[in-house]
Structures are given as C-alpha cells and as structure tokens.
Amino acid sequence: MTFGPRMLKTGLAVTLALYVVFWFGLSSPVIAAVAAIFAMQPTIYRSWRYLLDQLQTNTLGAVLAMAGGAMFSNEPIAVGLVCILVIMICIRLKMNETIGVTLVTVVAVMEASGQWEFAITRFTLILIGIVSAFLINILVFPPKPRVQYDSQTKKTFEQLSILLRTAISSEMKESVFRNQKRELEDTINSMGDTYKMMEEDQKKLKAPKFSNSRQLVVYKQILRTLRKGYEVLDAIEQHYFQAERSPEDNEAFDMHLERLIKFHEHIMLKFEGKLKPNTREAELFEQENDKFQRSMLDRYAEQREGILRLSIVSAEIYEYGHQLQRLNRLADHSDMPKPAS
C-alpha cells in the first residue's frame, strides 16, 4: 500500500476534529476522531451524501439511545438491543455505510443514561468529526477521479499490450505471466470503481452537461474494451494451449493479436490528440478482423474435431476487435481534452 492523499486527509480530518473539540472545551474527543475516520470518502459526492445520511441516521440513533437510556439506563443488554434496532433501520433505509458511526453515537449517548445534556454533547462530537472530514475532503487535495482514470487507462493498456503480444508466443515465464495477468485484472477492477465515482460526481453532484455525458460514454467504452482484451487473455490461457494447432495457427493468431494491439495503441494516441482520424485504417482493420473470424468459421465447418477450443479463442478476439472499432469511432468524433496531469 502506498501513501496517498486519502491517508493524509484522514489524518488532517482527525486533527481538525480534535482541535475543534478542544476549542469548544468538550470532553471525550476520541468520539469525534473516530467519526472523522469513518466519514472520509473517496469523492466529493459521496462525502456530501454521507454527511446527509449521517445527519439522518445519527439523529434517529441519538433519539432512540436517549429513550433507551431513560428507560433502561446503560444496561449492556439495553445497549445491544438498541444497536440491533438501529442497524435494522439503517439497512431498511439503505444507508448501510452510516451504521458504524451511528452505532458509536448510540453507545456514546446511552452512556449518559438518558441525561439529555450529556447526550447532546456526545451527538455534537459525532457531528464535529463528520463535518471535519467533509471540509478536509473538499478543501485539501479534492478528489479528481478523471485524472486518476486517465492514469489508470495508460497503465492498464501498457499491461494489456505486453501480455497480448506475448500470449501466443509464450515468451514470458508462466509464473510472471500469471502474476501480470492477475495485476491487470486488479487494475481493471480499480478502473471500474473509478468510473463509478466519476459517474456519481458528474450525474448526481451537479447537473450534467452534454460534453460531460459524452465523456462518460467514451470512458465507459475504454473500460469495456480493456475488459474485453483481458477476456482474450483468459480465453487463451483456458483454451488455446489445450487445442490442437499448427505453426500456421500460432502465426495467424499472433499476427492478428499484434494487429489488434497496434490499432488499440493508435486509438489511445487519438484520444491524446497525437494522431489524426484515419478512416482508411479503420476500414482495413474491420476487413482484417472479419477475415480472421471468417477463416476460423470455415475451418470449423470443415474440421469440427479439435478446432472448437480455437473457435472459442477466435470469437473472443473478434469481439475485442469489434469493441476497438466502436472505441475508434468515438475517438474520431471526440472533442475530449487531453488527459490532465
């Protein structure tokens, strides 16, 4: 795990919460610190949503805790029952992420045994922690999922390029190939999470513009294409080397994968503003991709035995090429700015 902005911001949020507690002369500052830790979110939208949800569930939890404390004092069984009730309500309201801090509120308030002044102090500590985290998140290194996504795209494509170019020739050591493939899968999954954060910020935090919506379409297709490239690797690992194949097969698959990854590389350069649209290249690529799949279908029709596994691999490769064609059309008509640094 590397040191990142979120780690730094969590520490700053805890520091701010503790200072605010000291300024107001409140007791039990650890409650505010715990709330600040839980409240740090990866995007501004999630921070805002978390703040609103916590206001609702913590208010509800504090009221239930005060009622429980007044009736049962701070008996452990009563505290546990109120916690169970609060968990059920949070799940019912689809606010699962707020459960942790809300339970801290319940336990802290019930400690007061129904004394409302003490309970309000505990509730205030929770809010100080949540608000501190929210302010730090939007003021210090505010989340920039688009910049993160652009960086992840470059890294993922580089990983995919190396693996696809060596998949058929089997030049890479098997242990290294498996580790690199596993790392590629993790990176693609991380890209998916970043895309969701981008989508949330653009669609829910503010009114989406047409240009922003178009960017999301492009980013989604970039992710879909990279995933399809990974599925090609998966198909090669699962089926290709278990199939009966000739040296001519190896050469045909290797050459077509090289053609695919080169076309993918040109598309990414178009998004960076380094290459002009090239309709002729796209037409030739489409023809070659169709020709490759047609040749495999013809072979399957003539010789069904021993060719099924190769057909599975060729189908995945063809679909990867199809996704590249869709991505290329977006690149040719995209007015997206160059990736931010």
DRENDOGU-447475 format. One record per residue (C-alpha): residue number from 1; x, y, z. Coordinates in pm, whole numbers, plus 50000, padded with zeros to 5 digits. Last residue first. Example, Ala and Ser with C-alpha at 12.3 -4.5 7.8 and 13.67 -1.06 7.14 Angstrom:
<sites>
  resi      x      y      z
     2  51367  49894  50714
     1  51230  49550  50780
</sites>
This chain:
<sites>
  resi      x      y      z
   341  49827  51566  48466
   340  49502  51606  48282
   339  49434  51379  47987
   338  49397  51576  47664
   337  49062  51737  47615
   336  48771  51540  47473
   335  48644  51655  47135
   334  48565  51301  47024
   333  48450  51215  46672
   332  48746  51003  46562
   331  48800  50870  46915
   330  48435  50763  46944
   329  48458  50579  46613
   328  48782  50416  46734
   327  48613  50291  47051
   326  48342  50120  46848
   325  48604  49959  46623
   324  48804  49850  46929
   323  48493  49685  47071
   322  48460  49484  46749
   321  48828  49385  46766
   320  48777  49254  47121
   319  48473  49064  46991
   318  48687  48904  46720
   317  48949  48803  46975
   316  48684  48644  47197
   315  48544  48454  46897
   314  48894  48344  46797
   313  48951  48196  47142
   312  48627  47997  47135
   311  48698  47884  46779
   310  49042  47760  46887
   309  48875  47547  47152
   308  48634  47401  46896
   307  48902  47308  46641
   306  48997  46961  46762
   305  48723  46782  46572
   304  48499  47016  46375
   303  48709  47013  46060
   302  48541  47164  45753
   301  48282  47383  45923
   300  48528  47476  46199
   299  48788  47573  45939
   298  48537  47798  45764
   297  48442  47959  46096
   296  48811  48023  46173
   295  48867  48181  45831
   294  48560  48400  45882
   293  48695  48523  46215
   292  49024  48637  46063
   291  48857  48789  45757
   290  48616  48989  45973
   289  48907  49129  46177
   288  49105  49202  45861
   287  48813  49384  45699
   286  48745  49588  46013
   285  49113  49680  46037
   284  49125  49787  45674
   283  48822  50012  45722
   282  48964  50165  46040
   281  49300  50236  45874
   280  49123  50403  45583
   279  48911  50616  45819
   278  49218  50770  45980
   277  49138  51037  46239
   276  49451  51237  46325
   275  49707  51121  46579
   274  49863  51294  46881
   273  49549  51437  47041
   272  49571  51215  47349
   271  49245  51048  47248
   270  49399  50982  46907
   269  49703  50823  47075
   268  49469  50584  47256
   267  49317  50483  46922
   266  49660  50423  46770
   265  49752  50191  47059
   264  49431  49994  47015
   263  49515  49952  46645
   262  49859  49822  46741
   261  49702  49588  46998
   260  49465  49445  46740
   259  49726  49399  46465
   258  49962  49225  46710
   257  49672  48999  46811
   256  49618  48923  46442
   255  49984  48835  46389
   254  49994  48603  46691
   253  49673  48426  46594
   252  49790  48367  46236
   251  50143  48264  46342
   250  50018  48017  46600
   249  49772  47872  46353
   248  50046  47833  46088
   247  50259  47651  46346
   246  49969  47405  46378
   245  49707  47374  46648
   244  49531  47109  46852
   243  49377  47289  47147
   242  49485  47285  47514
   241  49721  47579  47456
   240  49437  47793  47325
   239  49161  47706  47572
   238  49196  47841  47925
   237  49502  48064  47892
   236  49397  48196  47552
   235  49042  48255  47675
   234  49167  48449  47978
   233  49395  48662  47763
   232  49101  48739  47533
   231  48893  48823  47841
   230  49158  49080  47937
   229  49118  49247  47598
   228  48742  49252  47655
   227  48799  49428  47984
   226  49017  49686  47811
   225  48743  49748  47554
   224  48469  49786  47817
   223  48683  50033  48014
   222  48752  50249  47710
   221  48384  50223  47618
   220  48281  50354  47960
   219  48530  50638  47938
   218  48394  50741  47599
   217  48032  50735  47714
   216  48129  50926  48030
   215  48297  51190  47816
   214  47975  51227  47619
   213  47783  51294  47941
   212  48037  51559  48035
   211  48003  51728  47696
   210  47622  51720  47721
   209  47633  51885  48062
   208  47529  51702  48379
   207  47350  51899  48652
   206  47568  51873  48961
   205  47653  51625  49235
   204  47445  51342  49089
   203  47546  51288  48728
   202  47903  51417  48710
   201  48022  51319  49060
   200  47843  50983  49057
   199  47969  50891  48711
   198  48325  50977  48804
   197  48298  50763  49118
   196  48157  50474  48914
   195  48443  50512  48666
   194  48696  50498  48950
   193  48546  50169  49072
   192  48564  50022  48721
   191  48923  50140  48688
   190  49004  49952  49010
   189  48854  49639  48858
   188  49073  49691  48551
   187  49381  49733  48772
   186  49302  49416  48969
   185  49261  49216  48647
   184  49591  49350  48515
   183  49765  49250  48838
   182  49630  48897  48799
   181  49753  48887  48439
   180  50096  49013  48546
   179  50118  48747  48816
   178  50005  48473  48577
   177  50251  48586  48307
   176  50538  48605  48556
   175  50471  48250  48676
   174  50443  48126  48317
   173  50765  48291  48205
   172  50704  48526  47911
   171  50785  48414  47560
   170  50462  48213  47524
   169  50443  48302  47152
   168  50065  48313  47183
   167  50041  48535  47492
   166  50348  48751  47428
   165  50189  49043  47242
   164  49869  49010  47443
   163  50054  49031  47776
   162  50269  49329  47681
   161  49977  49528  47539
   160  49748  49451  47833
   159  49998  49586  48086
   158  50058  49902  47881
   157  49683  49946  47834
   156  49623  49917  48208
   155  49887  50175  48297
   154  49761  50426  48043
   153  49398  50379  48148
   152  49486  50402  48518
   151  49644  50745  48465
   150  49339  50869  48274
   149  49111  50731  48545
   148  49304  50906  48825
   147  49280  51237  48642
   146  48907  51180  48593
   145  48859  51073  48956
   144  48987  51406  49088
   143  48923  51401  49465
   142  48988  51734  49639
   141  49351  51762  49751
   140  49260  51955  50068
   139  48944  52169  50059
   138  48669  51923  49960
   137  48788  51628  50169
   136  48902  51843  50461
   135  48557  52000  50490
   134  48375  51666  50479
   133  48610  51505  50732
   132  48563  51793  50975
   131  48184  51779  50925
   130  48177  51411  51023
   129  48402  51454  51327
   128  48216  51759  51455
   127  47885  51579  51402
   126  47995  51290  51625
   125  48110  51529  51897
   124  47776  51708  51884
   123  47594  51379  51949
   122  47808  51321  52258
   121  47731  51671  52384
   120  47361  51620  52311
   119  47367  51304  52522
   118  47530  51483  52815
   117  47259  51748  52810
   116  46987  51483  52757
   115  47071  51271  53059
   114  46911  50943  52948
   113  47175  50707  53086
   112  47467  50919  52957
   111  47640  50603  52831
   110  47335  50563  52612
   109  47457  50863  52411
   108  47807  50722  52347
   107  47675  50374  52258
   106  47412  50513  52019
   105  47650  50763  51858
   104  47916  50496  51800
   103  47638  50285  51648
   102  47560  50570  51409
   101  47928  50593  51313
   100  47940  50228  51203
    99  47590  50207  51051
    98  47628  50501  50811
    97  47756  50290  50523
    96  47442  50073  50535
    95  47210  50361  50449
    94  46952  50163  50253
    93  46669  50297  50475
    92  46583  49941  50578
    91  46951  49871  50641
    90  46975  50178  50863
    89  46655  50078  51048
    88  46778  49723  51112
    87  47114  49850  51237
    86  46938  50096  51471
    85  46722  49819  51620
    84  47026  49595  51675
    83  47212  49882  51843
    82  46909  49949  52068
    81  46907  49583  52171
    80  47282  49585  52247
    79  47259  49899  52460
    78  46963  49752  52651
    77  47154  49430  52719
    76  47456  49628  52841
    75  47247  49829  53090
    74  47306  50199  53040
    73  46980  50327  53193
    72  46684  50109  53089
    71  46403  50361  53032
    70  46594  50692  53004
    69  46887  50526  52828
    68  46656  50361  52575
    67  46481  50690  52501
    66  46814  50872  52473
    65  46951  50596  52251
    64  46645  50604  52026
    63  46678  50982  51988
    62  47054  50959  51929
    61  47009  50685  51667
    60  46748  50888  51479
    59  46971  51195  51481
    58  47265  50978  51381
    57  47068  50819  51097
    56  46951  51148  50947
    55  47266  51357  50990
    54  47471  51057  50880
    53  47279  51031  50556
    52  47332  51399  50476
    51  47706  51382  50552
    50  47748  51056  50359
    49  47579  51207  50053
    48  47810  51509  50069
    47  48119  51293  50113
    46  47998  51054  49842
    45  47957  51347  49604
    44  48301  51484  49691
    43  48466  51150  49618
    42  48674  50887  49802
    41  48505  50930  50144
    40  48638  51020  50491
    39  48347  50980  50734
    38  48470  50674  50924
    37  48794  50843  51029
    36  48616  51167  51123
    35  48366  50977  51341
    34  48651  50806  51527
    33  48820  51142  51592
    32  48495  51299  51716
    31  48448  51011  51963
    30  48813  51036  52075
    29  48750  51394  52186
    28  48575  51264  52502
    27  48512  51603  52668
    26  48422  51935  52509
    25  48610  52258  52567
    24  48484  52422  52248
    23  48837  52486  52125
    22  48949  52137  52237
    21  48671  51971  52037
    20  48756  52184  51733
    19  49122  52088  51764
    18  49036  51717  51785
    17  48815  51735  51474
    16  49084  51921  51280
    15  49348  51662  51370
    14  49119  51372  51278
    13  49040  51537  50945
    12  49410  51602  50883
    11  49494  51235  50943
    10  49216  51123  50711
     9  49332  51376  50453
     8  49685  51235  50454
     7  49562  50880  50409
     6  49326  50993  50133
     5  49605  51180  49954
     4  49821  50869  49914
     3  50096  50670  50082
     2  50139  50342  49901
     1  50000  50000  50000
</sites>
